[in-house]
Amino acid sequence: MKQLYKRDPKQALDIADRIIKNTYRTLLTRGQKGCYIYCVDKGLAEYLKKSLNN
């Protein structure tokens, strides 16, 4: 990507823009069923349960 940017900055930025937008689109569509958090620390798990239920 660095070499492409040196040769053609506009094309490199267009490619980077498409990659970034596709990444966010993928992450946002996968979160439609909710967000799951796994805690090893029991105290943190309890705190999160109490905080998220309010």
ChimeraX attribute file (.defattr): number of C-alpha atoms within 10 A of each C-alpha:
attribute: neighborCount
match mode: 1-to-1
recipient: residues
	/A:1	11
	/A:2	9
	/A:3	9
	/A:4	12
	/A:5	12
	/A:6	10
	/A:7	11
	/A:8	11
	/A:9	14
	/A:10	12
	/A:11	12
	/A:12	16
	/A:13	14
	/A:14	11
	/A:15	12
	/A:16	13
	/A:17	12
	/A:18	10
	/A:19	12
	/A:20	12
	/A:21	11
	/A:22	12
	/A:23	11
	/A:24	11
	/A:25	11
	/A:26	11
	/A:27	11
	/A:28	10
	/A:29	9
	/A:30	11
	/A:31	10
	/A:32	8
	/A:33	7
	/A:34	7
	/A:35	7
	/A:36	7
	/A:37	8
	/A:38	6
	/A:39	11
	/A:40	8
	/A:41	8
	/A:42	9
	/A:43	10
	/A:44	11
	/A:45	14
	/A:46	12
	/A:47	10
	/A:48	13
	/A:49	11
	/A:50	10
	/A:51	9
	/A:52	8
	/A:53	6
	/A:54	5
